[in-house]
């Protein structure tokens, strides 16, 4: 069996995004995918909390590392509820979805 421990890389996401938003076209593209990025951030945070690699999550879900990589890439894939539930269970969570009222 492969070494399945996740070794996180230091990254300041807020600083990265602030800098990237200064590039032409990035801000609109990012805002168009804001919900997808929020989902990916939640997924990565949950996986990191348990110290799991993509390989480990794939093994727990009965899939491949490349499938997990696609799942964790915002805007590239629209995962099903079933897949999101499996991912949540694999990283020790449950899936919670809610509608939030828009402010007038």
C-alpha positions as CSV (number, residue, x, y, z in Angstrom):
1,X,0.0,0.0,0.0
2,X,1.2,3.5,-0.8
3,X,2.1,6.1,1.8
4,X,-1.3,7.8,2.1
5,X,-0.4,10.7,4.4
6,X,-0.9,14.2,3.1
7,X,1.9,16.6,3.4
8,X,0.4,20.1,3.0
9,X,2.3,22.9,1.3
10,X,2.3,26.3,2.9
11,X,0.0,28.6,0.9
12,X,-1.7,31.9,1.8
13,X,-4.9,31.7,-0.3
14,X,-6.2,35.2,0.5
15,X,-2.9,36.8,-0.5
16,X,-2.8,34.8,-3.7
17,X,-6.3,35.7,-4.7
18,X,-5.8,39.4,-3.9
19,X,-2.7,39.5,-6.1
20,X,-4.4,37.5,-8.9
21,X,-7.5,39.7,-8.9
22,X,-5.2,42.5,-10.2
23,X,-4.7,40.6,-13.5
24,X,-7.0,41.6,-16.3
25,X,-10.0,39.3,-16.6
26,X,-9.2,37.3,-13.5
27,X,-11.6,39.0,-11.1
28,X,-14.7,38.4,-13.3
29,X,-13.7,34.8,-14.0
30,X,-13.1,34.2,-10.3
31,X,-16.4,35.7,-9.3
32,X,-18.2,33.7,-11.9
33,X,-16.9,30.5,-10.2
34,X,-17.1,31.8,-6.6
35,X,-19.4,29.1,-5.4
36,X,-17.3,26.3,-7.0
37,X,-14.2,27.7,-5.4
38,X,-15.9,27.8,-2.0
39,X,-16.9,24.2,-2.4
40,X,-13.3,23.2,-3.4
41,X,-11.9,25.2,-0.4
42,X,-14.3,23.2,1.9
43,X,-13.2,19.9,0.4
44,X,-9.5,20.7,0.6
45,X,-9.8,21.9,4.2
46,X,-11.7,18.7,5.2
47,X,-9.1,16.5,3.5
48,X,-6.2,18.4,5.1
49,X,-7.8,18.3,8.5
50,X,-7.5,14.5,8.4
51,X,-4.1,14.6,6.8
52,X,-5.3,12.6,3.8
53,X,-3.7,12.6,0.3
54,X,-5.8,12.5,-2.9
55,X,-4.7,8.8,-3.2
56,X,-6.1,8.0,0.3
57,X,-9.5,9.7,-0.4
58,X,-9.6,7.9,-3.8
59,X,-9.0,4.5,-2.0
60,X,-11.7,5.3,0.6
61,X,-14.2,6.2,-2.2
62,X,-13.3,3.3,-4.4
63,X,-12.0,5.5,-7.3
64,X,-8.8,6.9,-8.7
65,X,-6.5,9.8,-7.7
66,X,-7.2,11.5,-11.1
67,X,-11.0,11.4,-10.3
68,X,-10.3,13.1,-7.0
69,X,-8.0,15.6,-8.7
70,X,-10.9,16.5,-11.1
71,X,-13.3,16.7,-8.3
72,X,-11.1,19.2,-6.4
73,X,-10.7,21.4,-9.5
74,X,-13.2,24.3,-9.6
75,X,-15.1,24.8,-12.8
76,X,-13.9,21.7,-14.5
77,X,-16.4,19.2,-13.2
78,X,-20.0,19.3,-11.8
79,X,-20.0,16.5,-9.3
80,X,-23.2,14.6,-8.4
81,X,-24.8,14.6,-5.0
82,X,-23.8,11.0,-4.6
83,X,-20.1,11.8,-5.3
84,X,-20.1,14.7,-2.9
85,X,-21.6,12.5,-0.2
86,X,-19.0,9.8,-0.8
87,X,-16.2,12.5,-0.6
88,X,-17.7,13.9,2.6
89,X,-17.8,10.5,4.3
90,X,-14.2,9.7,3.1
91,X,-12.9,12.9,4.8
92,X,-14.9,12.3,8.0
93,X,-17.8,14.7,7.3
94,X,-21.4,14.8,6.2
95,X,-22.7,16.9,3.4
96,X,-24.9,19.9,4.2
97,X,-26.5,22.0,1.5
98,X,-28.6,25.1,2.1
99,X,-30.2,27.9,0.2
100,X,-29.4,31.3,1.5
101,X,-31.8,34.2,0.9
102,X,-30.4,37.0,-1.3
103,X,-30.4,40.4,0.3
104,X,-32.5,43.0,-1.3
